[in-house]
Amino acid sequence: MRTRGPRVDALAVRRTLRDAGIRARHGLSQNFLADPDVLEAILAEADPGPGRGILEIGPGLGLLTGALLEAGAAVTAVELDHGLAHLLRARFADALVEGDRDTPDRLSGLRLIEGDALDEDLTRLVPAPYDVVANLPYHITSPVLHRLLGTTPRPERLVLMVQREVAQRIAAPPGRMSYLSVFVQYHARVRIALDVPPEAFEPAPAVASAVIVLEPYPEDDRLADADVEDELWRLVQAGFRERRKMLHNVLTRQLPVPADRVQAALAAAGIEPDRRPQTLAVGEWLRLREELGAIGQDRRGRAGQGKARDRRAALDGADDT
């Protein structure tokens, strides 16, 4: 099956929207890619092949969807906008696989799920192994990353269009780290593939974008014990509650751990107590958690059933300044 997309440029995008009676919705951060060079760069990074499972979040007008299908990939696309979902069904009628969430494994075609990606169990939509290609609006970037990287089966590669500021935050080196960068870099190798100017979209957004590539590490490269990993994120979250303060003081205030134990753990991990949280690399957080040991009940009431919720809240709103 070969499903070729139309020529990509701003006029073609505007014409497609007009003919379908669709207007870009600001509330959904809808900006449609209209640059063929960027499209080709995304495809080169995704490197889709025959039968490869790909989860596409926010297919929009289906320009990238068509190219993925043309390469023979088995695409599961999640689209929130009803008008766009209708357009996609009409455009890819010959490629559609009947059924939504319960469709069995397949080697080609398009499975379209109309709904909010945040309401979906994203890592269960496509049989493993699979990849992710997405144009992520700012307000869902962090929660989507949390769900794709924080649960299994994880994708083998993620090629994401995000705001350039977010891409820089995700890929930040020690000295500019945030909760988001620690979380993502713990789970995956990170690379900014290319910057994308506003004029590559229709309508042009007010900010620049970037394509970022994430390659998750093998499962055995992570902490094996879920409770130990949860303590790692409680530790990192505690540190970034006061990111501009000295680490010893922050952790003593934010964790139910005596000051002398924090001091000893920092010394054993080779971390100066007056360093700021944003200067620590992922490996240093791991050593610090190991030396600190069990943290115990969180004095802010973030243990138990609220752990996943609060970790997501910390990730979603981490370090906007």
Stockholm file with secondary structure:
# STOCKHOLM 1.0

chainA/1-321         MRTRGPRVDALAVRRTLRDAGIRARHGLSQNFLADPDVLEAILAEADPGPGRGILEIGPGLGLLTGALLEAGAAVTAVELDHGLAHLLRARFADALVEGDRDTPDRLSGLRLIEGDALDEDLTRLVPAPYDVVANLPYHITSPVLHRLLGTTPRPERLVLMVQREVAQRIAAPPGRMSYLSVFVQYHARVRIALDVPPEAFEPAPAVASAVIVLEPYPEDDRLADADVEDELWRLVQAGFRERRKMLHNVLTRQLPVPADRVQAALAAAGIEPDRRPQTLAVGEWLRLREELGAIGQDRRGRAGQGKARDRRAALDGADDT
#=GR chainA/1-321 SS CCCCCCCCSHHHHHHHHHHHTCCCCGGGTCCEECCHHHHHHHHHHHCCCTTCEEEEECCTTSHHHHHHHHTTCEEEEEECCHHHHHHHHHHTTTTBCSCSTTCCCCSSEEEEEESCGGGSCGGGSSCSSEEEEEECCHHHHHHHHHHHHHSSSCCSEEEEEEEHHHHHHHTCCTTSCCHHHHHHHHHEEEEEEEEECGGGEESCCSSCEEEEEEEECCGGGSCSCHHHHHHHHHHHHHHHTTTTSCHHHHHHHHSSSCHHHHHHHHHHTTCCTTCCGGGCCHHHHHHHHHHHCCCCSCTTSCSGGGHHHHHHHHHHTTTCC
#=GC SS_cons         CCCCCCCCSHHHHHHHHHHHTCCCCGGGTCCEECCHHHHHHHHHHHCCCTTCEEEEECCTTSHHHHHHHHTTCEEEEEECCHHHHHHHHHHTTTTBCSCSTTCCCCSSEEEEEESCGGGSCGGGSSCSSEEEEEECCHHHHHHHHHHHHHSSSCCSEEEEEEEHHHHHHHTCCTTSCCHHHHHHHHHEEEEEEEEECGGGEESCCSSCEEEEEEEECCGGGSCSCHHHHHHHHHHHHHHHTTTTSCHHHHHHHHSSSCHHHHHHHHHHTTCCTTCCGGGCCHHHHHHHHHHHCCCCSCTTSCSGGGHHHHHHHHHHTTTCC
//
